[in-house]
Amino acid sequence: MNHLVIAPIVLPALVAPFIIMVLRYHLDLQRIFSVASSVLVLCLTLALAAQAADGTVQVYELGDWPAPFGIVLVLDRLSAMMIVLTSVLALAVVLYAIGTGWDSRGANFHALFQFQIMGILGAFMTGDAFNLFVFFEVLLIASYGLMIHAGGAKRFQAGVQYVVYNLLGSTLFLFALGTIYAVTGTLNMADLAVRVAEMSAEETALLRVGAVMLLLVFAIKAAVLPLHFWLPASYSHAPLPVAALFAIMTKVGAYSILRVYTLIFGPDVAITEGLVGDWLLPAALLTLAVGAVGVLGSREIGRLVAFGAITSMGTLLISIALFTPAATGAALYYIVHSTLATALMFLIADQVMERQGGAVAAMRLMPQSGLLSVMFFVAAIALAGMPPLSGFIGKLLVMDAARDHDLVWWIWAVILIGSLVTIIGLARAGTLIFWKSHGLPDSDVDPDAVANTEDDDLLDGEATAAPAAAPVLPLVVCFALMTALVMLTVFAGPMTRYADATAAQLFTPTAYIETVLGGASK
């Protein structure tokens, strides 16, 4: 076996308890180990992606127990792409948190951060449905700790809401797994694919119930309407660097839908035929529409970006719901774009909040206002999917994939109008924050705007004016993410070819099944 496959999961799993037990009172050493771990994870995931680029599927059997009896990790094109995206974002966020001092505002930031990365990478690489649940729970615990980092009643309240919604999803997940196991006798994904395909119609009624419950679980994780209510408050009240990391967490739900409903309940499985398209597509269209309206109506920059994240998830899930190889290829390209664009916008929003507070309103002129306005402009174009950046290419790919669908005009209308409303909302926010403030003297501050940013117990100094010398590292991180979006645009051709090859591998899972089961399915 190739032990490199498990290394990206094991490394943060070892670093996190080491930080807690040995480096608990040494912040500088915590930072060194956390950054070193993030860099090593990035190198490991890039090496794994290079191995998976030719379509090779690798399996790691924990304890040398073969599937379906043992736990397995599986590396293919899709999991390789997702773990590289996660490691890139993780390195950017940890550097940003160090540069702004966010990691010093509460205890155990770096340990929780490493546990979070472990959970995300494990979810993307596991080949077992029950262990997908386990990694979901690791995500929940670590993300809750990060969400309430630095304290505050409103942050705590949003964290409780986040936990309650996700615990409900976890409970439903257990019910779904129990139902599926009762019918099939296995939870290994490759083995499930074989057994589901062999079942007769009389045996599949209960299995369809399990498939529907799984879709609901993944819809909660992906913040699909009407299961999205936890996201705006949770993401806007979390530390915004943490919210930037959470940009990849909603993609775990989207990834799970792709994995489960192409491998286990694929297009050739009669019992779940039309399940994704009939249920998910209308919800995705509504998600995009509600997210766009939320962007337009937001009076706080944190909620504005959170609704922007919902809008991008709506576009992504529209493409997934079309359930064709072409649409899935478009979705994979858009996953990369939306993750980077959403994370960038959260980090820029944090820079704004550090200087003048969170209100979308005309206030005093900020330090580095010109530089921040340029970055906000670029991030807004990316998040709304306007030309010339990669979001425009991604939305064109999604719309092109929908050409032969019965609801093509509805899909195109919602995407185009949603993009228009989103860019209007972002333009309004940028105008109030960066332009109209130029006409105000330093003492002329809108009291209503100040009232909107005040939180009677939300972090002393979190929404105050910036210090005289603003740190450089956070701005470097933002420019790095902007550069990544530009590179994704420049190299759209190779990236779309990789995405199309990944989609083709998903819709022909024979190699995945045979590699995991060692030929048992032949």
C-alpha positions in Angstrom: 0.0 0.0 0.0 1.0 3.6 -0.6 1.2 5.1 2.9 1.3 8.6 1.3 -2.5 8.3 0.9 -3.1 8.5 4.7 -0.4 10.9 5.5 -2.4 14.2 5.0 -4.9 12.9 7.5 -2.4 11.6 10.0 -0.2 14.6 10.1 -2.8 17.2 11.4 -4.2 14.4 13.7 -0.8 14.2 15.4 0.0 17.9 15.3 -3.2 18.9 17.0 -2.8 17.0 20.3 0.9 17.8 20.3 0.0 21.5 20.3 -2.5 21.1 23.1 -0.3 18.9 25.3 3.2 20.4 24.7 2.8 23.9 23.2 -0.4 25.1 25.0 1.3 28.2 26.5 3.7 29.0 23.6 1.8 30.8 20.9 4.9 31.4 18.7 5.7 27.6 18.7 2.0 26.8 18.0 2.2 29.1 15.0 5.4 27.5 13.7 4.0 24.0 14.0 0.7 24.9 12.5 2.2 26.6 9.5 4.7 23.8 9.0 1.9 21.2 9.2 -0.2 23.2 6.6 2.8 23.4 4.3 3.6 19.7 4.5 -0.1 18.8 4.0 -0.1 21.0 0.8 3.0 19.2 -0.5 1.5 15.8 0.3 -1.8 16.6 -1.4 0.0 17.9 -4.5 2.0 14.7 -4.7 -1.2 12.6 -4.4 -2.9 14.8 -7.0 0.0 14.1 -9.4 -0.5 10.4 -8.8 -4.2 10.5 -9.4 -4.0 12.8 -12.5 -3.9 9.9 -15.0 -7.1 8.4 -13.6 -5.4 5.8 -11.3 -7.5 4.8 -8.3 -5.5 4.0 -5.1 -6.9 2.3 -2.0 -5.4 2.4 1.5 -6.7 -0.4 3.8 -6.4 0.6 7.5 -5.0 -2.2 9.6 -4.5 -4.2 6.3 -8.1 -5.3 6.5 -9.5 -5.6 2.9 -12.8 -4.0 1.9 -15.7 -4.4 2.6 -14.7 -5.6 6.1 -12.1 -2.9 6.9 -12.0 0.9 6.7 -10.5 2.2 3.4 -9.4 5.5 2.1 -9.7 6.0 -1.6 -7.8 8.4 -3.8 -9.2 9.2 -7.3 -9.3 12.4 -9.3 -12.2 13.9 -7.4 -10.8 13.3 -3.9 -7.4 14.5 -5.1 -8.8 17.8 -6.4 -10.7 18.4 -3.2 -7.8 17.7 -0.8 -5.5 20.0 -2.8 -8.2 22.8 -2.7 -8.6 22.2 1.1 -4.8 22.4 1.7 -4.4 25.6 -0.3 -7.2 27.3 1.6 -5.9 26.0 4.9 -2.5 27.5 4.4 -4.0 30.8 3.3 -6.3 31.0 6.4 -3.7 30.0 9.0 -1.2 32.6 7.6 -4.0 35.2 7.6 -5.0 34.4 11.2 -1.4 34.7 12.3 -0.9 38.0 10.4 -4.0 39.6 12.0 -3.5 38.1 15.4 -6.9 36.3 15.3 -5.2 33.2 16.7 -4.2 35.0 19.9 -7.8 36.2 20.7 -8.8 32.9 22.2 -7.4 29.5 23.3 -6.5 26.4 21.2 -7.0 28.0 17.8 -4.3 26.1 16.1 -5.2 22.7 17.6 -8.8 23.1 16.6 -7.6 24.3 13.1 -5.6 21.1 12.6 -8.5 18.9 13.8 -10.7 20.8 11.3 -8.3 20.1 8.4 -8.1 16.4 9.4 -11.9 16.1 9.4 -12.2 17.8 6.0 -9.5 15.7 4.3 -10.9 12.5 5.8 -14.4 13.3 4.5 -13.0 13.7 1.0 -10.9 10.5 1.1 -13.0 8.0 3.0 -14.5 5.1 1.0 -16.9 4.1 3.8 -20.3 5.8 4.5 -20.1 5.3 8.2 -16.6 6.9 8.3 -18.0 9.8 6.3 -20.3 10.3 9.3 -17.4 10.1 11.7 -15.4 12.7 9.8 -18.6 14.9 9.7 -18.6 14.8 13.5 -15.0 15.7 13.7 -15.8 18.7 11.5 -18.7 19.6 13.7 -16.7 19.6 16.9 -13.7 21.4 15.6 -15.8 24.0 13.7 -17.9 24.8 16.7 -14.7 25.5 18.7 -13.4 27.7 16.0 -16.8 29.5 15.5 -16.9 30.7 19.2 -13.2 31.5 19.2 -12.6 34.7 21.2 -16.1 34.5 22.8 -19.1 36.9 22.8 -22.8 36.2 23.4 -23.9 36.6 19.8 -21.1 34.4 18.6 -22.0 31.8 21.2 -25.7 32.0 20.2 -24.9 31.6 16.5 -22.6 28.7 17.4 -25.4 26.9 19.4 -27.7 27.4 16.4 -25.0 25.9 14.1 -24.5 22.9 16.4 -28.3 22.3 16.8 -28.9 22.2 13.0 -25.9 20.0 12.4 -26.7 17.6 15.2 -30.2 17.2 13.6 -28.4 16.4 10.4 -26.1 14.0 12.2 -29.1 12.2 13.7 -30.7 11.9 10.4 -27.4 10.7 8.9 -27.4 7.8 11.5 -31.0 6.9 10.7 -30.1 6.9 7.0 -27.0 4.7 7.5 -29.0 2.3 9.8 -31.7 2.0 7.1 -29.2 1.3 4.3 -27.3 -1.2 6.4 -30.4 -3.0 7.4 -31.2 -3.5 3.7 -27.8 -4.2 2.3 -25.6 -5.4 5.2 -22.7 -3.1 4.3 -21.7 0.6 4.4 -18.6 0.4 2.2 -19.4 2.6 -0.7 -18.0 0.3 -3.4 -19.7 -2.7 -1.9 -22.9 -0.8 -1.6 -22.7 0.1 -5.3 -22.5 -3.6 -6.2 -25.3 -4.7 -3.9 -27.7 -2.0 -4.8 -27.3 -2.7 -8.5 -28.1 -6.4 -7.8 -31.2 -5.9 -5.7 -34.7 -6.5 -7.0 -37.4 -4.0 -7.1 -39.2 -5.7 -4.2 -36.2 -5.1 -1.9 -35.6 -1.5 -2.6 -38.5 0.5 -1.1 -36.7 0.9 2.2 -33.5 1.6 0.4 -35.1 4.5 -1.4 -36.1 5.9 2.0 -32.4 5.7 3.1 -31.3 7.4 -0.1 -33.8 10.3 0.4 -32.6 10.8 4.0 -29.0 10.9 2.9 -29.9 13.6 0.3 -31.5 15.6 3.1 -28.4 15.3 5.3 -26.1 16.4 2.5 -28.5 19.3 1.7 -28.2 20.5 5.3 -24.4 20.4 5.0 -24.6 22.3 1.6 -27.0 24.9 3.0 -29.8 24.2 0.4 -33.1 26.0 0.8 -35.1 25.6 3.0 -32.3 24.0 5.1 -29.9 27.0 4.8 -31.1 29.0 7.8 -28.1 28.1 10.0 -25.5 29.6 7.5 -26.0 33.4 7.4 -25.9 33.9 11.2 -23.3 31.3 11.8 -20.8 32.5 9.2 -21.4 36.2 9.8 -20.9 35.9 13.5 -17.9 33.6 13.3 -14.4 35.1 13.2 -14.2 35.9 9.5 -10.9 34.0 8.9 -12.7 31.0 10.3 -15.7 31.7 7.9 -13.2 31.7 5.1 -12.1 28.2 6.0 -15.8 27.2 6.3 -16.0 28.1 2.5 -14.8 24.5 1.9 -17.2 22.9 4.4 -20.3 23.5 2.4 -18.5 21.8 -0.4 -18.3 18.7 1.7 -22.1 18.4 1.3 -21.8 19.0 -2.5 -19.0 16.5 -2.7 -21.0 13.9 -0.8 -23.9 14.3 -3.2 -21.6 13.8 -6.2 -19.9 10.8 -4.6 -22.9 8.9 -3.3 -25.3 9.6 -6.2 -22.9 8.6 -8.9 -21.3 5.7 -7.2 -24.0 4.1 -5.0 -27.3 5.5 -6.4 -26.0 6.2 -9.9 -28.1 7.1 -13.0 -28.6 3.5 -13.9 -30.2 2.6 -10.5 -33.9 2.5 -11.1 -35.0 3.0 -7.4 -33.4 6.4 -7.2 -33.9 7.6 -10.8 -34.7 11.3 -10.9 -34.1 11.7 -7.1 -31.3 14.3 -7.4 -32.8 16.2 -10.4 -36.5 16.2 -9.2 -35.7 17.2 -5.7 -32.5 19.1 -5.8 -32.9 21.3 -8.9 -35.9 23.3 -7.7 -34.3 23.8 -4.3 -31.0 24.9 -5.9 -32.8 27.5 -8.0 -34.5 28.9 -4.9 -31.3 28.8 -3.0 -29.6 31.0 -5.6 -32.5 33.4 -5.7 -32.8 33.8 -2.0 -29.0 34.2 -1.7 -29.0 37.0 -4.3 -31.8 38.8 -2.5 -30.0 38.4 0.8 -26.9 40.0 -0.7 -28.9 42.9 -1.9 -30.6 43.5 1.5 -27.7 42.9 3.8 -26.7 45.8 6.1 -23.7 44.0 7.6 -20.7 43.0 5.5 -20.4 39.6 7.2 -24.0 38.7 6.3 -23.5 40.0 2.8 -20.7 37.6 2.2 -22.6 34.8 3.9 -25.5 35.3 1.5 -22.9 35.4 -1.3 -21.8 32.0 -0.2 -25.4 30.8 -0.4 -25.7 32.2 -3.9 -22.6 30.4 -5.1 -23.8 27.1 -3.5 -27.1 27.6 -5.4 -25.2 27.8 -8.8 -23.1 24.8 -7.9 -26.0 22.7 -6.9 -27.9 23.6 -10.1 -25.1 22.1 -12.0 -24.9 19.0 -9.8 -28.7 18.5 -10.0 -28.5 18.3 -13.8 -26.8 15.0 -13.2 -24.9 14.6 -16.5 -21.2 14.3 -17.1 -21.0 17.7 -18.8 -22.8 19.4 -15.9 -20.7 17.6 -13.3 -17.5 18.8 -15.1 -18.9 22.4 -14.9 -19.7 21.9 -11.2 -16.2 20.7 -10.4 -14.7 23.8 -12.1 -17.1 26.0 -10.2 -16.3 24.3 -6.9 -12.7 25.5 -7.1 -13.7 29.0 -8.1 -16.5 29.5 -5.6 -14.3 28.2 -2.7 -11.5 30.6 -3.5 -13.8 33.6 -4.2 -15.9 33.1 -1.1 -12.8 32.8 1.1 -11.3 35.9 -0.4 -14.4 37.9 0.2 -14.6 36.8 3.8 -11.0 37.9 4.4 -11.5 41.2 2.7 -14.6 41.7 4.8 -12.5 41.0 7.9 -10.1 43.7 6.8 -12.9 46.2 6.5 -14.4 45.3 9.9 -11.0 45.7 11.6 -10.8 49.2 10.3 -14.4 50.6 10.6 -16.8 48.0 11.8 -19.2 45.7 10.0 -22.0 48.0 8.8 -22.6 48.4 5.1 -22.8 52.2 5.5 -20.9 55.4 4.8 -18.4 56.0 7.6 -15.0 57.6 8.1 -12.3 57.1 5.6 -10.4 53.9 6.4 -6.6 53.4 6.3 -5.6 51.7 3.0 -9.0 52.5 1.6 -7.8 52.5 -2.0 -6.1 49.2 -1.8 -9.0 47.5 0.0 -11.5 49.0 -2.5 -9.5 47.4 -5.4 -9.5 44.0 -3.7 -13.2 44.3 -2.8 -13.9 45.1 -6.5 -12.0 42.1 -7.8 -13.6 39.8 -5.2 -17.1 41.1 -5.9 -16.6 40.4 -9.7 -15.4 36.9 -8.8 -18.2 36.1 -6.3 -20.9 37.4 -8.6 -19.5 35.5 -11.6 -18.9 38.5 -13.8 -16.2 38.7 -16.6 -13.3 38.4 -16.9 -12.6 36.1 -13.9 -13.2 32.4 -13.5 -16.7 32.8 -12.1 -17.9 34.0 -15.4 -16.4 30.9 -17.1 -17.9 28.6 -14.5 -21.4 30.0 -15.0 -21.1 29.8 -18.7 -20.1 26.1 -18.4 -23.1 25.5 -16.1 -25.5 27.3 -18.5 -24.1 25.4 -21.5 -24.6 22.1 -19.7 -28.3 23.0 -19.1 -29.0 23.6 -22.8 -30.8 20.3 -23.3 -32.8 20.4 -20.1 -36.5 20.9 -20.0 -36.2 23.8 -17.6 -33.3 25.5 -19.5 -35.0 28.9 -19.6 -35.8 28.9 -15.9 -32.2 27.8 -15.1 -30.7 30.5 -17.4 -33.0 33.2 -16.1 -32.3 32.4 -12.4 -28.6 32.3 -12.9 -28.5 35.5 -15.0 -30.9 37.5 -12.8 -29.2 36.1 -9.7 -25.8 37.3 -10.9 -27.3 40.7 -11.7 -28.9 41.1 -8.3 -25.7 39.9 -6.6 -23.5 42.4 -8.4 -25.9 45.2 -7.6 -25.8 44.3 -3.9 -22.1 44.1 -3.9 -21.8 47.3 -5.8 -24.1 49.1 -3.3 -22.0 47.8 -0.4 -18.7 48.8 -2.1 -20.1 52.3 -2.8 -21.2 52.9 0.7 -18.0 51.5 2.3 -15.3 52.9 0.0 -16.8 55.7 -2.0 -19.3 57.7 0.0 -17.0 57.6 3.0 -14.6 59.9 1.1 -17.1 62.7 1.4 -17.3 62.5 5.2 -14.9 64.2 7.6 -13.4 61.9 10.2 -15.8 63.2 12.9 -18.9 62.8 10.7 -19.9 59.2 11.5 -23.4 58.0 10.8 -24.7 57.0 14.3 -27.1 54.5 12.8 -24.3 52.8 11.1 -22.3 52.6 14.3 -25.3 51.2 16.1 -25.5 48.5 13.5 -22.0 47.4 14.2 -22.2 47.5 17.9 -22.4 44.2 19.7 -22.7 44.7 23.4 -20.3 41.8 24.1 -18.8 40.9 20.8 -15.1 41.1 21.3 -13.4 44.2 22.6 -11.5 45.8 19.7 -12.9 43.5 17.0 -14.8 46.1 15.2 -12.7 49.2 15.9 -10.4 51.3 13.9 -7.2 49.7 12.6 -3.8 50.4 14.2 -1.6 52.9 12.6 0.6 50.3 11.0 -1.6 47.6 9.5 0.0 44.2 9.1 1.3 43.2 5.7 0.8 39.4 5.8 -3.1 39.5 5.6 -2.9 41.6 2.5 -0.3 39.3 1.0 -2.7 36.3 1.6 -5.6 38.2 0.0 -3.4 39.0 -3.1 -2.4 35.3 -3.2 -6.0 34.2 -3.4 -6.7 36.8 -6.0 -3.8 35.5 -8.0 -5.2 32.0 -7.7 -8.5 33.2 -9.2 -6.6 34.8 -12.1 -4.6 31.6 -12.6 -7.8 29.6 -12.6 -9.1 31.9 -15.4 -5.9 31.8 -17.4 -5.6 28.0 -17.1 -9.4 27.4 -17.6 -8.6 25.0 -20.5 -6.5 22.5 -18.5 -8.7 22.8 -15.5 -11.9 22.1 -17.4 -10.2 19.1 -19.1 -9.3 17.8 -15.7 -12.9 18.4 -14.4 -14.4 16.7 -17.5 -12.1 13.7 -17.0 -13.1 13.6 -13.3 -16.8 13.7 -14.2 -16.3 10.8 -16.7 -14.6 8.8 -13.9 -17.5 9.5 -11.6 -20.1 8.3 -14.1 -18.1 5.1 -14.9 -17.2 3.9 -11.4 -16.1 0.4 -12.5 -12.4 1.2 -11.8 -13.3 2.6 -8.4 -15.4 -0.4 -7.4 -12.9 -3.0 -8.7 -9.9 -1.3 -7.1 -11.6 -1.0 -3.7 -13.0 -4.6 -3.7 -9.9 -6.1 -5.2 -11.8 -7.6 -8.2 -14.5 -9.1 -6.0 -17.2 -7.4 -8.0 -16.2 -9.0 -11.3 
